[in-house]
Amino acid sequence: MFPQLKKLNNESGVVLFIVLMVAIIIMIFSVGILTQSMNETNYAQQQVDQIISDQLAKGIFWNAYSSAYSSNNMTNMQNVAIYNYTPAGIGRTYNISLSSAGNAYSAVVNYDTFQ
């Protein structure tokens, strides 16, 4: 009676298949973008940790040097100093230590990545 409707009903499976394939392709692209975003976030946090660690190591050294120099007693700098620092908003604790061996000084900063 209506041959156009019969043809439309036979092609409805093809339309559903095309819609599903497009949805799957969109989901694959979405997962790729989300993964890339997470990788960039982790890399940015790694850079933040490196910068903070570097600045804390330099800071503890120059703080100890300044204190020893102002007291005219450079042997005060040979004491081992250990500090913990937790910046607001980052949620990590940085462990900073300054040690000496003769005239060589070592400032080391460690942090826990699982906090």
C-alpha positions, 0 to 999 in steps of 0.5 A: 500500500505504501511502498515508501514506508517499507523501504524506510523500515528496511533502512532503519537498521543502517541508520542505527548502525551509523549513529552507533558508529558515530557515537563510538568514534566520538567516545574514542576521541573524548577518551583520547582528549581526557588522557592527554589532559591527564598526562599534561596535568601530571607533567605540570605537577612534576614541574611544580615539584621540581621547581619547589624542590630546587628553590627549597634546596637553595633556600636552606643552603643560603639561610644556613650560610647567612646565619653562619656568616652573620655570627662570624662562625662558619662552623655553625653551618656544618650542623645537619638541618632537617625541615618539613615543608607543606605548601598550602594547596599542594598536599605534599610534604617536602623533607629538606636536609642540609649536611656537610662533609668538610667544606662540601655542603649538600642540600637534599629535598625529598617529597612523597608523590602518593599524598 
